Amino acid sequence: MIHELRIYHCVTGRLPALLKRFETVTLDLWARHGIRQAGFWTVAIGPSNQDLYYLVEWESLAEREAKWAAFQADPEWQAKRAASEADGPIIETVSNLILSPTAFSAVR
C-alpha cells in the first residue's frame, strides 16, 4: 500500500469553494472510479490557512495511474469542475508526494 499526499494551495478566499466541491462532487466521482481517500485536513496553525491536505490510498503506482487518468478524463468531472470555477480559479498550485511506509509505520 502506498499513499499520495496532495496539497492544494487555494487562491485567497477560495478554500470554501474547494471544500464544497470535494464534499458535493469529487468524492462521489472518486467512489465510482475506485479512488480511496484516507483523510482530509485544513491548516489550523501554520503558514497558510488557504491550503487543503489530503491522502489517497493506492495498491500500486499502476493503480494510481489508471484510476487517476480515468477520473481526470471523466466528462462529468470536467463539466462539474468547470462549473465550480465559474467565479474564477480555485486552486493556485498543487503539490503531491507519493509516500512509502517505513518498516515501523503503523500504516503499511
C-alpha positions, 0 to 999 in steps of 0.5 A, a space after each residue: 500500500 502506498 499513499 499520495 499526499 496532495 496539497 492544494 494551495 487555494 487562491 485567497 478566499 477560495 478554500 470554501 469553494 474547494 471544500 464544497 466541491 470535494 464534499 458535493 462532487 469529487 468524492 462521489 466521482 472518486 467512489 465510482 472510479 475506485 479512488 480511496 481517500 484516507 483523510 482530509 485536513 485544513 491548516 489550523 496553525 501554520 503558514 497558510 490557512 488557504 491550503 487543503 491536505 489530503 491522502 489517497 490510498 493506492 495498491 500500486 503506482 499502476 493503480 494510481 495511474 489508471 484510476 487517476 487518468 480515468 477520473 481526470 478524463 471523466 466528462 462529468 468531472 470536467 463539466 462539474 469542475 468547470 462549473 465550480 470555477 465559474 467565479 474564477 480559479 480555485 486552486 493556485 498550485 498543487 503539490 503531491 508526494 507519493 509516500 512509502 511506509 517505513 518498516 515501523 509505520 503503523 500504516 503499511 
